[in-house]
Amino acid sequence: MSVEPLPNARPYDLIREHIEELYAEAKNFADGEPIATPGQAEAVQTLMRQIQQAEKAADAERVKENEPFDTGKAEVQSRYASLIGNTKAVKGKTVQAVEALKACLAPWLKKLDDEQKAKAEAARLVAEKAIQDAADAMRQAQGANLADREDAEQKVAEAQAAQKAAKEAENARPQASGFGRAATLRTTYKAVLVDAQVAAGAYWKQDPTAFNAFLQKLADADVASGQRTIPGFDVVEEKTVV
């Protein structure tokens, strides 16, 4: 099958027209009716190879058209990577500098954080005692004794103030202030695997579909590498057209 060149046509236009013609012809065969003769099988195989050939030509033209953009983008990426890159292969000067400065600040902020935690604990103990004192005073206050009543109410107010101070101390965060946003510590958590079997059982119960998909991925990789016996799996032979 050949395509007559279009006047002033771009390569893309020619490729598109050719593929659309092949697609239209494929619809004639892929109509739900099974192949019944060797001639039909040969025609389908020929058309399939023509489509694959057209696909390869289209991809080559795509790469060719993209080349100026890819080259320009690669040059820009390379220039800026030395300054701001943050990948496994390249860490730019800004990334390296910020990481080093954060390492300098970390011990100082940790010291402030430890001191703040000690203050928060002391404030919590003061608040607990104030609450207990206020509760005791309220129980002992007699309705006819205004002095006792006033003393109890004063202790309640003191307990409320102590609670507020304790809460503020608990929420306080160490900071290094200066230009722009203050530097502080961020609390994060990470999971450390200690028993794989227990973890596997728990995650399987939590989301068996996702867990089975993970197992399937491991098994598919083993089959692709040549293994034909996999515990917990049946390796089934399949045949596909190539």
DRENGUBA-919703 format. One record per residue (C-alpha): residue number from 0; x, y, z. Coordinates in steps of 0.2 Angstrom, whole numbers, plus 5000, padded with zeros to 4 digits. Layout:
BEGIN
NODE   mikol     xx     yy     zz
NODE     NUM      X      Y      Z
...
//
This chain:
BEGIN
NODE   mikol     xx     yy     zz
NODE       0   5000   5000   5000
NODE       1   5007   5017   4995
NODE       2   5002   5035   4999
NODE       3   5002   5048   4986
NODE       4   5011   5063   4993
NODE       5   5000   5078   4998
NODE       6   5005   5095   4991
NODE       7   5016   5104   5004
NODE       8   5012   5090   5016
NODE       9   5022   5088   5033
NODE      10   5029   5071   5037
NODE      11   5016   5070   5050
NODE      12   5001   5073   5038
NODE      13   5007   5058   5027
NODE      14   5010   5047   5042
NODE      15   4993   5051   5049
NODE      16   4984   5048   5032
NODE      17   4993   5031   5030
NODE      18   4989   5025   5048
NODE      19   4971   5030   5046
NODE      20   4969   5020   5030
NODE      21   4977   5005   5038
NODE      22   4965   5007   5053
NODE      23   4950   5008   5042
NODE      24   4956   4992   5033
NODE      25   4959   4984   5050
NODE      26   4941   4987   5055
NODE      27   4935   4977   5040
NODE      28   4944   4962   5047
NODE      29   4941   4965   5065
NODE      30   4922   4964   5064
NODE      31   4919   4950   5076
NODE      32   4919   4936   5063
NODE      33   4933   4923   5065
NODE      34   4946   4920   5052
NODE      35   4940   4905   5041
NODE      36   4953   4903   5028
NODE      37   4972   4903   5026
NODE      38   4970   4918   5014
NODE      39   4961   4928   5027
NODE      40   4975   4924   5040
NODE      41   4988   4929   5028
NODE      42   4979   4945   5024
NODE      43   4977   4949   5042
NODE      44   4995   4945   5046
NODE      45   5001   4956   5032
NODE      46   4990   4971   5037
NODE      47   4996   4969   5055
NODE      48   5014   4970   5050
NODE      49   5010   4985   5039
NODE      50   5002   4994   5054
NODE      51   5018   4989   5065
NODE      52   5029   4996   5052
NODE      53   5019   5012   5051
NODE      54   5019   5014   5070
NODE      55   5038   5012   5070
NODE      56   5040   5026   5056
NODE      57   5028   5037   5066
NODE      58   5038   5035   5082
NODE      59   5054   5039   5073
NODE      60   5047   5055   5066
NODE      61   5040   5059   5083
NODE      62   5058   5057   5090
NODE      63   5065   5068   5076
NODE      64   5052   5082   5078
NODE      65   5055   5082   5097
NODE      66   5074   5083   5095
NODE      67   5076   5102   5095
NODE      68   5065   5103   5111
NODE      69   5074   5089   5120
NODE      70   5091   5096   5116
NODE      71   5086   5113   5122
NODE      72   5078   5106   5137
NODE      73   5093   5095   5141
NODE      74   5105   5110   5140
NODE      75   5094   5121   5151
NODE      76   5092   5107   5164
NODE      77   5110   5104   5164
NODE      78   5114   5122   5168
NODE      79   5102   5124   5182
NODE      80   5105   5107   5189
NODE      81   5122   5112   5196
NODE      82   5114   5127   5205
NODE      83   5097   5120   5211
NODE      84   5096   5101   5206
NODE      85   5090   5089   5219
NODE      86   5091   5071   5212
NODE      87   5101   5056   5217
NODE      88   5113   5060   5203
NODE      89   5115   5079   5206
NODE      90   5113   5090   5221
NODE      91   5115   5109   5217
NODE      92   5124   5122   5227
NODE      93   5108   5128   5235
NODE      94   5103   5111   5240
NODE      95   5120   5107   5247
NODE      96   5121   5123   5256
NODE      97   5103   5122   5264
NODE      98   5106   5104   5270
NODE      99   5123   5109   5278
NODE     100   5115   5124   5287
NODE     101   5101   5114   5293
NODE     102   5114   5101   5300
NODE     103   5122   5116   5309
NODE     104   5105   5122   5316
NODE     105   5099   5105   5322
NODE     106   5109   5103   5338
NODE     107   5104   5121   5343
NODE     108   5086   5118   5340
NODE     109   5087   5101   5349
NODE     110   5094   5109   5364
NODE     111   5080   5122   5364
NODE     112   5067   5109   5362
NODE     113   5074   5099   5377
NODE     114   5073   5114   5388
NODE     115   5056   5118   5382
NODE     116   5050   5100   5386
NODE     117   5057   5102   5403
NODE     118   5048   5118   5406
NODE     119   5032   5111   5399
NODE     120   5033   5096   5411
NODE     121   5036   5108   5426
NODE     122   5021   5118   5420
NODE     123   5010   5103   5419
NODE     124   5015   5097   5437
NODE     125   5011   5115   5443
NODE     126   4994   5114   5434
NODE     127   4990   5097   5441
NODE     128   4993   5103   5459
NODE     129   4983   5119   5456
NODE     130   4969   5109   5450
NODE     131   4969   5097   5465
NODE     132   4971   5112   5477
NODE     133   4956   5120   5469
NODE     134   4946   5104   5470
NODE     135   4950   5102   5489
NODE     136   4946   5120   5492
NODE     137   4929   5119   5484
NODE     138   4925   5103   5494
NODE     139   4930   5111   5510
NODE     140   4921   5128   5507
NODE     141   4906   5131   5518
NODE     142   4891   5140   5510
NODE     143   4890   5152   5525
NODE     144   4909   5156   5525
NODE     145   4912   5169   5512
NODE     146   4931   5169   5516
NODE     147   4932   5151   5512
NODE     148   4922   5153   5497
NODE     149   4932   5167   5490
NODE     150   4948   5157   5493
NODE     151   4941   5142   5484
NODE     152   4936   5153   5469
NODE     153   4954   5161   5469
NODE     154   4962   5144   5468
NODE     155   4950   5139   5454
NODE     156   4956   5154   5444
NODE     157   4974   5150   5448
NODE     158   4971   5132   5442
NODE     159   4964   5139   5426
NODE     160   4979   5151   5423
NODE     161   4991   5136   5427
NODE     162   4982   5125   5414
NODE     163   4983   5139   5401
NODE     164   5002   5141   5405
NODE     165   5005   5123   5404
NODE     166   4996   5122   5387
NODE     167   5006   5136   5380
NODE     168   5022   5128   5386
NODE     169   5017   5111   5378
NODE     170   5013   5120   5361
NODE     171   5029   5131   5361
NODE     172   5042   5126   5347
NODE     173   5060   5131   5347
NODE     174   5064   5143   5333
NODE     175   5079   5152   5325
NODE     176   5072   5168   5318
NODE     177   5080   5180   5306
NODE     178   5076   5183   5287
NODE     179   5060   5176   5281
NODE     180   5052   5161   5289
NODE     181   5059   5155   5305
NODE     182   5068   5139   5306
NODE     183   5061   5126   5318
NODE     184   5061   5107   5321
NODE     185   5048   5096   5312
NODE     186   5043   5080   5320
NODE     187   5041   5065   5308
NODE     188   5040   5046   5311
NODE     189   5046   5031   5301
NODE     190   5042   5013   5302
NODE     191   5056   5001   5305
NODE     192   5052   4983   5300
NODE     193   5055   4971   5315
NODE     194   5044   4956   5310
NODE     195   5040   4953   5292
NODE     196   5028   4939   5294
NODE     197   5018   4949   5307
NODE     198   5018   4964   5296
NODE     199   5013   4954   5281
NODE     200   4998   4946   5290
NODE     201   4992   4963   5296
NODE     202   4993   4971   5279
NODE     203   4984   4957   5271
NODE     204   4970   4958   5283
NODE     205   4969   4977   5281
NODE     206   4969   4977   5262
NODE     207   4970   4960   5254
NODE     208   4968   4967   5236
NODE     209   4983   4978   5237
NODE     210   4993   4965   5245
NODE     211   4989   4952   5233
NODE     212   4993   4964   5219
NODE     213   5010   4966   5227
NODE     214   5013   4947   5227
NODE     215   5007   4946   5209
NODE     216   5020   4959   5204
NODE     217   5034   4948   5213
NODE     218   5028   4932   5205
NODE     219   5027   4941   5187
NODE     220   5045   4946   5189
NODE     221   5050   4928   5194
NODE     222   5041   4921   5179
NODE     223   5049   4934   5167
NODE     224   5066   4928   5174
NODE     225   5062   4910   5169
NODE     226   5055   4902   5185
NODE     227   5041   4890   5183
NODE     228   5038   4885   5201
NODE     229   5032   4898   5213
NODE     230   5025   4894   5231
NODE     231   5007   4899   5232
NODE     232   5005   4901   5213
NODE     233   5001   4891   5198
NODE     234   5011   4895   5183
NODE     235   5000   4894   5168
NODE     236   5006   4893   5150
NODE     237   4998   4905   5138
NODE     238   5000   4908   5120
NODE     239   4999   4925   5111
NODE     240   5001   4932   5094
NODE     241   5017   4941   5090
//
